[in-house]
């Protein structure tokens, strides 16, 4: 009953607004140059944008009366024009906003401003793909200043917060672009990608200490979590959102809207309606007519679920004039869908068909397979309940076809998200893993297709049981989606170290199993943090974990793109470097020593000087080039590491040559490596670490 579309387009509504309107200033409040608008002016503009969501014309008039400097800087002029453009979008004056975007486009310094404004214009017109394209370009332009990698760990979050606090990262513009992109991903049914976008939104909002943006990101994550069957996670997000927005009636009204959405997704219409009524009361206290209309739209959905079509029709008709006045096509579509469902339940079939046609006209060519599938399902169930079997069956077939496309899209989105997270494009082992998982998912989808065919046959033969079959298929689909997602995540997570997010021994085993022959070729570097026990004993295991994470990051930064870094255990790391010559290997060892030891690690108790010892070797071992299994090769690198530690630490010892003619001679050297080094049967190459002051 059009709840999801209504909410996320209440969220989408909010994204035009929530990009700016509800106290979410994106108007270069992040001043990055001496000529940028001062904070006082930015605060005034943000207030106008917040008020503009409900009263855009008044905000436009007030914008013209703002006092300006005698010679405003170029950045200030751009900000004023951008604010005017956004207010025009809020008012539904898209042509006026487009003229402002065209005028700004001739200014080379306004490139990012123009892209974001064009994204919001396209979003308002329902051009989802175009809006997502502009939003992606905006994010690409902000990527260098707003780091996105490693946000699941403390160093990554600290880097983002530092960028925001130093005003390098325009976090509000990035947040707005992500909101548009995530909404398009949701409408297309790519829930994992939409969830990843919302999680980045949350990180940006928290880094900027913006309570309203934080609460809205949490609300969006709650809906996405519930859409994927993660009820406990959804409740946790909603509890955090309420705590964050406490004391702000308008913000709390929006959070109540999200609570209603989650209740609707769970089929709990009573709690859904209760949350919406509470939100409506708060919105009236805040005198927010547009938000009131959105809440009434969603209340219509709740009344429909409670089989109270007359109340649903009344709520929708109250909201419709306000929505039409703001030219809000997305919410108009949601309202007309709910009006159609109410008319079907009341038995006004001809009027319902007219409203359905109006809804289809509003949809146009939007790429919103996920939303459209929900619309078809709702209409099909309503026609079936009304005894209109022909229309119900036709819609059932259309929804089944579209749902299959959405499932395929979801599958690709899940795989894409895992590829990005684990650098699978650069690691052949991860690619092979994902390919195997994809084969498994394809087989499961094929099985599901057979189940759907059986459901259709039952529906044709037993129209009266149509509703029951639809509900059962939906539950099976949800369970299988959760299973598929869990299988992918568990398989990938089993080969990652949970503390550092590096590969673990299991992953290295999989990589070695893919080597073209049993004999190992390439180079290994075994790395150990010096005096790590002292760190744990003197500063505690929390600081110890922080040191391990930072050393892991520095090692990863020092090696080449094709090298594999593995957390071997405790404070030990292993680097597998394929296709490397001896000279490059020595430079690689030197880089790791300097990258780790040159600068102190910034721990919570103060800076700590940390160094490492390294043992390394190139295989097969020269000069005899005898073949070794990879596990033997690891043992040789480990012996070299032991030598580096015994000779003072903060250095690397590499095996240069080994005087052994056969495998038995190698085993004798392995049995007493120190003696072999002393007798010069093994020659070593020393690489010194940074000088300690």
Buried (B, 14 or more C-beta within 10 A) or exposed (E): BBBBBBBBBBBBBBBBBBBBBBBBBBBBBBBBEEEBBEEEBBEBBBBBBBBBBBBBEEBBEBBEEEEEEEEBBEBBBBBBBBBBBBBBBBBBBBEBBBEBBEEBBEBEEBBBBBBBBBBBBBBBBBBBEBBBBBBBBBBEBBEEBBBBEBBEBBBBBEBBBEBBEEBBBBBBBBBBBBBBBBBBBBBBBBBBBBBBBBBBBBBBBBBBEBBBBBBBBBBBBBBBBBBBBBBEBBBBBBEBBBEBBEEBBBBBBBBBBBBBBBBBBBEBBEBBBBBBBBBBBBBBEBEBBBBBBBBBBBBBBBBBBBEBBEBBBBBBBBBBEBBBEBEBBBBBBBBBBBBBBBBBBBEBBEBBBBBBEBBEEBBEEBBBBBBBBBBBBBBBBBBBBBEBBEBBBBBBBBBBEBBBBBBBBBBBBBBBBBBBBBBBEEBEBBBBBBEEBBEBBEEBBEEBEEEBEEBBEBBEEEBEEBBEBBEBBEEBBEEBBEEBBEBBBEBBBEBBBEEBBBBBBEBBBBBBEEEEEEBBBBBBBBBBBBBBEEBBEEBBEEBBBBBBBBBBBBBBEBBEEEBBBBBBEEBBBBBBBBEBEBEBBBEBBBBBBBBBBEBEBEBEEEEBBBBBBBBBBBBBBBEBEBBBEBEBBBBBBBBBBBBBBEEEBBBBBBBBBBBBEEEEBBEEBBEEBEEBBEEEBBBBBEBEBBEEE
